[in-house]
């Protein structure tokens, strides 16, 4: 992003991170947001959403990779006696609340559930039943939960278009994404 923070890019009138967190909160459950050390700008973007169902935690070991946040999320879910943990990456601007509700509606409580693009490409969110949380707590590195997904049966739910896989990592990708959006009158 050449110095820009993609999670602070404006989407629907607010920072992408705040937009994604607000959408998750609208589902009615508790939401944990993990931030790397020094994430003050991201924390400020989330401040208007503060409330009893939102927990924001700094993850000092975030430089290790995605596993640090996944471990934190797994421990948080276990500590609450949660039946499952939905992992929602905050940099996916096309996901809608309807998409998240569709994933939750398909969840059977037993299988790992992974959203896919309409064409079947694996994406996010991913829902892990509680029985997989100990495996998540043991992850390391930046491969995320790929090893867990590869080792177990995973049910899939197709979301419209590329909602489950759209991830914008460059200013050019952001510009193209914005150009493809319908203009509001």
Buried (B, 14 or more C-beta within 10 A) or exposed (E): BEEEBBBBBEBEEBBBBBBBBBBBBEBEEBBBBBBBEEBEEBBEBBEEBEEEBBBBEBBEBBEBBBBBBBBBBBBBBBEEEBEBBBBBBBBBBBBEEEBBEBBBEBBEEEBBBBBBBEEEEBBBBBBBBBEBBEBBBEBEEEEBBEBBBEEBEBEBBBBEEBBBBBBBEEBEBBEEBBEEEEEEE
